Amino acid sequence: MNPVQDAHLDVLARIAEICRETYEKNGIMSADVRKFNPHLTLFKLSKAPYLYRKGVRKIEQCWDSKYNDHHFGIENFRSIHLCNMLNEGHDGYYEIFHEEHLFNNDQD
């Protein structure tokens, strides 16, 4: 699912740009030249091997188009994680190398 194009998305894109610039300034070069693509993953077939065994190989187009205009709500975030996407942590989420809190008071 792709987010609505608005000022909040512009801020998120700027954060991604600052991250890339900071990596480069510190000698961390990325081979990933793709444009920043914020999105929401509702589910991944690769995480459901039982569906694969049942013959489900892709999500039918009708499921995708059915929710194109659906408003899923707003998700506020307070920190950014630098993750190792090749390894899972003990909770099933990506292994987190570093977490950066964006606000002084994480209670707001």
Backbone as a chain_set.jsonl record, in Angstrom:
{"seq": "MNPVQDAHLDVLARIAEICRETYEKNGIMSADVRKFNPHLTLFKLSKAPYLYRKGVRKIEQCWDSKYNDHHFGIENFRSIHLCNMLNEGHDGYYEIFHEEHLFNNDQD", "coords": {"N": [[0.851, -1.162, 0.0], [0.554, 2.201, -0.777], [1.434, 5.339, 0.661], [-0.511, 8.382, 1.224], [0.199, 11.189, -0.758], [1.543, 13.818, 0.786], [2.424, 16.596, 2.998], [3.58, 15.322, 5.195], [4.704, 13.072, 4.094], [6.665, 14.264, 2.58], [8.382, 15.148, 4.602], [9.242, 12.691, 5.597], [10.594, 11.741, 3.336], [12.654, 13.601, 3.294], [14.011, 12.938, 5.644], [14.983, 10.425, 4.897], [16.707, 11.237, 2.878], [18.586, 12.741, 4.341], [19.66, 10.687, 5.888], [20.931, 9.1, 3.899], [22.832, 10.99, 2.982], [24.329, 11.361, 5.326], [25.381, 8.793, 5.723], [27.057, 8.635, 3.444], [28.865, 10.748, 3.983], [30.216, 9.607, 6.045], [31.586, 7.593, 4.889], [30.122, 5.36, 4.202], [28.966, 3.706, 1.683], [26.253, 3.127, -0.512], [24.953, 0.552, -2.508], [22.486, 0.627, -3.425], [20.525, 2.266, -5.556], [17.978, 2.985, -5.892], [15.019, 5.038, -5.839], [13.713, 6.512, -2.866], [11.118, 4.738, -1.348], [8.505, 4.899, 0.401], [6.239, 2.73, 2.017], [3.601, 0.439, 2.877], [3.603, -2.744, 4.129], [1.317, -5.174, 4.16], [1.138, -7.951, 4.398], [3.367, -10.718, 3.888], [3.976, -13.093, 1.503], [6.207, -14.683, 1.542], [6.654, -15.141, 4.179], [4.825, -16.966, 4.86], [4.936, -19.994, 4.491], [3.162, -22.131, 4.456], [1.052, -21.297, 2.86], [2.286, -21.223, 0.387], [2.767, -23.93, 0.011], [0.17, -24.681, -0.381], [-0.269, -23.779, -2.872], [-0.523, -21.062, -3.317], [0.85, -18.426, -4.908], [1.002, -15.755, -5.496], [-0.508, -12.583, -4.69], [-3.821, -12.107, -5.455], [-5.009, -9.862, -7.96], [-7.51, -8.694, -7.492], [-7.658, -8.459, -4.719], [-5.73, -6.559, -4.185], [-6.595, -4.249, -5.667], [-9.044, -3.838, -4.484], [-8.613, -2.498, -2.104], [-7.357, -0.126, -2.749], [-8.27, 2.554, -2.424], [-8.796, 2.654, 0.232], [-8.813, 3.98, 3.512], [-6.476, 3.469, 5.856], [-5.834, 4.623, 8.214], [-3.857, 6.609, 10.522], [-0.493, 6.477, 11.377], [1.579, 7.252, 13.925], [5.023, 7.899, 14.47], [7.903, 7.628, 16.558], [10.543, 7.096, 16.543], [13.428, 6.047, 14.655], [14.637, 3.124, 13.166], [17.711, 1.542, 12.556], [18.234, -1.173, 10.754], [19.194, -4.625, 10.362], [18.371, -6.208, 7.661], [18.745, -8.771, 6.889], [18.827, -10.483, 8.998], [16.753, -11.799, 11.584], [15.463, -10.541, 14.647], [15.008, -11.65, 18.088], [12.297, -11.362, 18.414], [11.141, -11.706, 15.962], [11.095, -9.503, 14.356], [13.137, -7.357, 12.286], [16.659, -7.468, 12.975], [17.833, -5.011, 15.12], [20.166, -2.518, 14.764], [20.559, 0.079, 15.653], [18.632, 2.552, 17.344], [17.085, 5.601, 16.851], [15.74, 8.171, 18.611], [13.283, 10.559, 17.84], [12.233, 12.707, 19.165], [12.513, 14.766, 22.106], [10.98, 14.139, 24.38], [9.654, 11.14, 24.69], [7.122, 10.539, 25.404], [5.09, 12.102, 24.405]], "CA": [[0.0, 0.0, 0.0], [1.34, 3.428, -0.856], [0.848, 6.408, 1.474], [-1.029, 9.575, 0.561], [1.243, 12.183, -1.017], [1.268, 15.054, 1.512], [3.599, 17.203, 3.635], [4.212, 14.335, 6.068], [5.521, 12.217, 3.238], [7.833, 15.075, 2.227], [9.284, 15.105, 5.761], [9.823, 11.35, 5.609], [11.563, 11.694, 2.234], [13.809, 14.409, 3.712], [14.747, 12.123, 6.615], [15.704, 9.412, 4.116], [17.795, 11.943, 2.187], [19.596, 13.063, 5.358], [20.325, 9.418, 6.228], [21.861, 8.755, 2.807], [23.933, 11.958, 3.005], [25.149, 11.083, 6.505], [26.137, 7.573, 5.425], [28.116, 8.961, 2.483], [29.868, 11.57, 4.671], [30.959, 8.723, 6.938], [32.228, 6.548, 4.104], [29.255, 4.194, 4.009], [28.354, 3.847, 0.364], [25.177, 2.182, -0.778], [24.805, 0.099, -3.893], [21.067, 0.786, -3.724], [20.313, 3.569, -6.197], [16.541, 3.187, -6.072], [14.376, 6.17, -5.182], [13.06, 6.18, -1.602], [9.758, 4.288, -1.62], [7.776, 4.547, 1.622], [5.089, 1.884, 1.717], [3.122, -0.398, 3.966], [3.469, -4.149, 3.772], [0.272, -5.776, 4.986], [1.595, -9.311, 4.665], [4.345, -11.214, 2.924], [3.804, -14.515, 1.217], [7.441, -15.395, 1.893], [6.592, -15.47, 5.604], [3.732, -17.922, 5.036], [5.243, -21.146, 3.646], [2.005, -23.015, 4.339], [0.286, -20.841, 1.698], [3.039, -21.662, -0.79], [2.492, -25.365, -0.138], [-1.209, -24.814, -0.875], [-0.315, -23.307, -4.253], [-0.662, -19.605, -3.406], [2.136, -17.898, -5.354], [0.949, -14.294, -5.51], [-1.761, -12.007, -4.222], [-4.702, -11.832, -6.587], [-5.192, -8.442, -8.259], [-8.759, -8.202, -6.903], [-7.388, -8.073, -3.337], [-4.958, -5.322, -4.23], [-7.41, -3.131, -6.142], [-10.177, -3.648, -3.574], [-8.23, -1.607, -1.011], [-6.579, 1.011, -3.25], [-8.759, 3.822, -1.887], [-9.167, 2.464, 1.632], [-8.008, 4.734, 4.476], [-6.093, 2.564, 6.932], [-5.585, 5.39, 9.42], [-2.597, 7.342, 10.655], [0.45, 5.852, 12.305], [2.623, 8.165, 14.385], [6.244, 7.204, 14.879], [8.733, 8.439, 17.442], [11.948, 6.75, 16.383], [13.836, 5.396, 13.416], [15.514, 1.985, 13.421], [18.676, 1.069, 11.571], [18.042, -2.617, 10.899], [19.814, -5.625, 9.507], [17.229, -6.866, 7.042], [19.092, -10.161, 6.595], [18.668, -11.274, 10.219], [15.62, -11.482, 12.444], [15.71, -10.497, 16.073], [14.309, -12.693, 18.848], [10.852, -11.14, 18.334], [10.692, -11.894, 14.587], [11.341, -8.259, 13.637], [14.532, -7.264, 11.858], [17.661, -7.169, 13.991], [18.009, -3.558, 15.204], [21.517, -2.076, 15.104], [20.493, 1.345, 16.379], [17.348, 3.245, 17.344], [17.24, 7.041, 17.069], [14.483, 8.813, 19.007], [13.149, 11.818, 17.109], [11.732, 13.763, 20.035], [13.124, 14.742, 23.433], [10.097, 13.433, 25.294], [9.01, 10.064, 23.93], [5.79, 10.329, 25.965], [4.094, 12.921, 23.682]], "C": [[0.905, 1.234, 0.0], [0.665, 4.533, -0.063], [0.35, 7.564, 0.616], [0.107, 10.578, 0.408], [0.861, 13.482, -0.309], [2.555, 15.55, 2.175], [4.322, 16.218, 4.549], [5.131, 13.41, 5.279], [6.783, 12.954, 2.794], [8.859, 15.063, 3.357], [9.982, 13.749, 5.824], [10.878, 11.198, 4.513], [12.82, 12.483, 2.596], [14.661, 13.648, 4.735], [15.571, 11.066, 5.892], [16.898, 10.037, 3.402], [18.929, 12.269, 3.157], [20.367, 11.8, 5.758], [21.34, 9.037, 5.164], [23.077, 9.679, 2.807], [24.881, 11.675, 4.163], [25.984, 9.824, 6.303], [27.321, 7.891, 4.519], [29.23, 9.771, 3.133], [30.754, 10.725, 5.575], [31.544, 7.515, 6.22], [31.41, 5.285, 3.917], [28.51, 4.393, 2.697], [27.309, 2.762, 0.163], [25.161, 1.809, -2.249], [23.355, 0.257, -4.354], [20.824, 2.185, -4.277], [18.831, 3.853, -6.43], [16.058, 4.422, -5.317], [13.713, 5.673, -3.896], [11.588, 5.868, -1.869], [9.045, 3.903, -0.323], [6.521, 3.765, 1.259], [4.703, 1.108, 2.968], [2.989, -1.818, 3.447], [2.441, -4.766, 4.706], [0.593, -7.215, 5.339], [2.533, -9.744, 3.554], [4.131, -12.706, 2.735], [5.045, -15.312, 1.598], [7.472, -15.791, 3.366], [5.48, -16.476, 5.906], [3.96, -19.144, 4.145], [4.065, -22.105, 3.485], [1.113, -22.593, 3.174], [0.968, -21.29, 0.408], [2.77, -23.143, -1.059], [1.08, -25.617, -0.663], [-1.36, -24.278, -2.295], [-0.49, -21.812, -4.419], [0.709, -19.022, -3.733], [2.171, -16.371, -5.38], [-0.418, -13.845, -5.022], [-2.601, -11.645, -5.44], [-4.937, -10.331, -6.734], [-6.455, -7.884, -7.597], [-8.563, -7.781, -5.454], [-6.657, -6.745, -3.278], [-5.85, -4.141, -4.588], [-8.583, -2.843, -5.213], [-9.867, -2.604, -2.502], [-7.41, -0.4, -1.457], [-6.983, 2.33, -2.614], [-9.172, 3.722, -0.424], [-8.232, 3.27, 2.537], [-7.724, 3.827, 5.674], [-5.79, 3.296, 8.234], [-4.229, 6.064, 9.388], [-1.736, 6.632, 11.693], [1.522, 6.875, 12.66], [3.858, 7.354, 14.76], [7.132, 8.17, 15.637], [10.223, 8.146, 17.292], [12.167, 6.084, 15.035], [14.806, 4.283, 13.785], [16.457, 1.772, 12.25], [18.72, -0.444, 11.753], [18.903, -3.423, 9.943], [18.672, -6.438, 8.914], [17.521, -8.313, 6.661], [18.899, -11.07, 7.803], [17.438, -10.827, 10.991], [16.086, -11.429, 13.884], [14.924, -11.598, 16.766], [12.793, -12.56, 18.761], [10.297, -11.306, 16.918], [10.841, -10.657, 13.726], [12.803, -8.259, 13.196], [15.443, -6.976, 13.048], [17.94, -5.666, 13.965], [19.436, -3.246, 15.637], [21.477, -0.829, 15.977], [19.087, 1.911, 16.277], [17.596, 4.711, 17.679], [15.872, 7.636, 17.385], [14.432, 10.208, 18.398], [12.724, 12.982, 17.984], [12.382, 13.628, 21.403], [12.294, 13.936, 24.416], [9.328, 12.391, 24.505], [7.601, 9.769, 24.439], [4.712, 11.068, 25.174], [3.54, 12.21, 22.488]], "O": [[1.907, 1.277, 0.713], [-0.559, 4.658, -0.106], [0.727, 7.71, -0.546], [0.886, 10.789, 1.338], [-0.051, 14.178, -0.756], [3.634, 15.002, 1.948], [5.546, 16.271, 4.667], [6.2, 13.022, 5.751], [7.843, 12.346, 2.647], [10.062, 14.979, 3.108], [11.185, 13.679, 6.077], [11.929, 10.597, 4.736], [13.929, 12.079, 2.244], [15.889, 13.71, 4.691], [16.731, 10.838, 6.238], [17.97, 9.438, 3.33], [20.102, 12.091, 2.825], [21.583, 11.843, 5.944], [22.478, 8.69, 5.482], [24.21, 9.223, 2.652], [26.099, 11.742, 4.001], [27.159, 9.79, 6.669], [28.447, 7.473, 4.786], [30.408, 9.523, 2.875], [31.902, 11.081, 5.84], [31.948, 6.539, 6.851], [31.945, 4.251, 3.518], [27.547, 5.156, 2.621], [27.47, 1.628, 0.613], [25.335, 2.659, -3.122], [23.04, 0.046, -5.525], [20.91, 3.172, -3.546], [18.472, 4.834, -7.08], [16.621, 4.798, -4.289], [13.212, 4.55, -3.844], [10.895, 6.637, -2.535], [8.982, 2.723, 0.022], [5.825, 4.104, 0.302], [5.405, 1.132, 3.979], [2.331, -2.057, 2.434], [2.673, -4.867, 5.911], [0.344, -7.65, 6.464], [2.501, -9.219, 2.441], [4.109, -13.474, 3.696], [4.944, -16.49, 1.94], [8.233, -16.677, 3.756], [5.226, -16.799, 7.066], [3.258, -19.318, 3.149], [3.98, -22.816, 2.483], [0.477, -23.446, 2.555], [0.302, -21.69, -0.546], [2.571, -23.555, -2.202], [0.82, -26.634, -1.306], [-2.453, -24.316, -2.861], [-0.596, -21.328, -5.546], [1.63, -19.114, -2.923], [3.24, -15.767, -5.295], [-1.36, -14.634, -4.953], [-2.133, -10.956, -6.346], [-5.05, -9.615, -5.739], [-6.472, -6.724, -7.184], [-9.221, -6.85, -4.991], [-6.937, -5.908, -2.419], [-5.857, -3.135, -3.879], [-9.064, -1.711, -5.164], [-10.768, -1.903, -2.043], [-6.824, 0.284, -0.618], [-6.12, 3.148, -2.295], [-9.831, 4.622, 0.097], [-7.015, 3.25, 2.358], [-8.638, 3.464, 6.414], [-5.517, 2.659, 9.251], [-3.547, 6.086, 8.363], [-2.217, 6.242, 12.757], [2.282, 7.311, 11.796], [3.747, 6.254, 15.302], [7.117, 9.376, 15.39], [11.062, 8.857, 17.845], [11.233, 5.628, 14.375], [15.692, 4.474, 14.617], [16.044, 1.816, 11.091], [19.187, -0.938, 12.78], [19.283, -2.96, 8.868], [18.075, -7.266, 9.601], [16.637, -9.01, 6.163], [18.818, -12.29, 7.655], [17.118, -9.639, 11.047], [16.982, -12.168, 14.294], [14.25, -12.391, 16.108], [12.074, -13.528, 19.005], [9.109, -11.072, 16.692], [10.729, -10.735, 12.502], [13.605, -9.061, 13.674], [15.039, -6.319, 14.008], [18.248, -5.11, 12.911], [19.873, -3.642, 16.717], [22.257, -0.693, 16.919], [18.425, 1.768, 15.248], [18.244, 5.023, 18.678], [14.964, 7.615, 16.555], [15.415, 10.948, 18.434], [12.848, 14.136, 17.575], [12.756, 12.531, 21.818], [12.83, 13.145, 25.192], [8.438, 12.736, 23.728], [6.953, 8.842, 23.953], [3.538, 10.706, 25.256], [2.697, 12.76, 21.779]]}, "num_chains": 1, "name": "protein.A"}
